[in-house]
Amino acid sequence: VVWALIALDSNNYSVPTGDSTDATTREKLIDYILGKELSAGGWTLVGNTPDPDVTAMAITALSKYYNSNKEVKFAVDKGIDVLSDIQKSSGNFSSGGVVNCESVSQVIVCLSSLGINPNTDKRFICDGKTLIDVLLSFSVNGGGFAHQKGGDYNQMATEQGFYALVSYKRLLSKKTPLFDMTDVFRSDNNAGGENGSIKTPQSNITQNGEQSNSNNNSNSGNRKSKVHIYLY
């Protein structure tokens, strides 16, 4: 549900209703997420102990509604307090009993989505180390990030560590949050845009991933480039 809301809001998409009498709406997704909040604040997949990853992801999904929905604001504020409380004295976060790169990454993304600087906010500075310092401590020689400190390159840790830094950089550059892609895609409140294609400033990307650019036809002949878009 968290990622469904993030995906819908990535370009202000409308939800196709079809023949459904109980179609999904943003309000239902928001209410579902709020309904899963733990009594003391924060979110988790199982049990009653807040998990940093799930809490951060939920906050990221709700961040767009922070200033317009009082219930969201209350839940998010509690969630931020929970993240600060469960942060270890070393500045790290632990999920499933394991201190890891991805948990730090998700917290950086959620703070950046709210306009909170993860490199200066005093609630998340431990022993003089900021969250950005902590994330970079998972970097490995040759590039990328390890899942655990001292470990080898890990694909998921690298992916999330990278987009956490992108999220932070976008905050510093006063750009839209990481998953708000309205600055890239021209939204006409229709998923896919006109004729089932997603419009970008550079080209038209059709639903099957084929990209065409009439300005480059003379140079590229009949070659077609494929663009793959992933949301995690």
C-alpha positions, 0 to 999 in steps of 0.5 A: 500500500505504501508503494502503491501511494508512492507510485500514484503520486510519482506523476499525480496519476489518476486511479482507473476505476473500471467496473469496480464499485469499490475502487482504490483512492488515495484517501483509502490508501492513506487511511490504510497506512494510518490504520497500521500505525503502532500505538506508540508511533511508527510502523512495522510489518509484524509485531509491535516494535517499530521498524526503521525501514517500514516507518521511513517508507510509510513517512515517505508515502505520506510526506506529500500530505503532511501540510494538508492532512492533520492526521497525517501530520500527527502520525508523521511527527510521531514517526520521526520521533520514533526514528530518532528514539530507535537510532543507535548511539553510533548513528546506525539503524537496525532492522531484524537485529542487523545494523545495515545500510538500507535502513539508514538510506530509507531514513535519509529518503523520508527526511529529505521528502519532508524537507528535513536536512538529514545532514544537519538535523540535531535529532539524528546526529550521534557522536558528531556523526550525521546520517550522511556520515553514517551512510558513507561508512558503508561504502566499499572500495571500488564503489557501491555500498555493503549491506553491513559495515566491512562487508562486500559490495551488495546490489540492494545496499548500493541501489538504496544508498545511491538513491538516498544520496540522490534524495539528499542532493535533490533537497539541497538543490531545492528540487522535488522529492526523490519519488515526485517525478512531475519535474520529468514527466508532463502529467495530464492526469492520465496514466500514460498520457496521450495515446498510451505514451509517457511524455518526457522533454527528450522523447516519447516512451511508449508502454512497451519501453521503446523510445523514439526521437525524430530528431535523431532518426538521421543519425541512428537509422532504424535503431531503437533504444529501450528504456526500463523504469523501475520503482522500488 
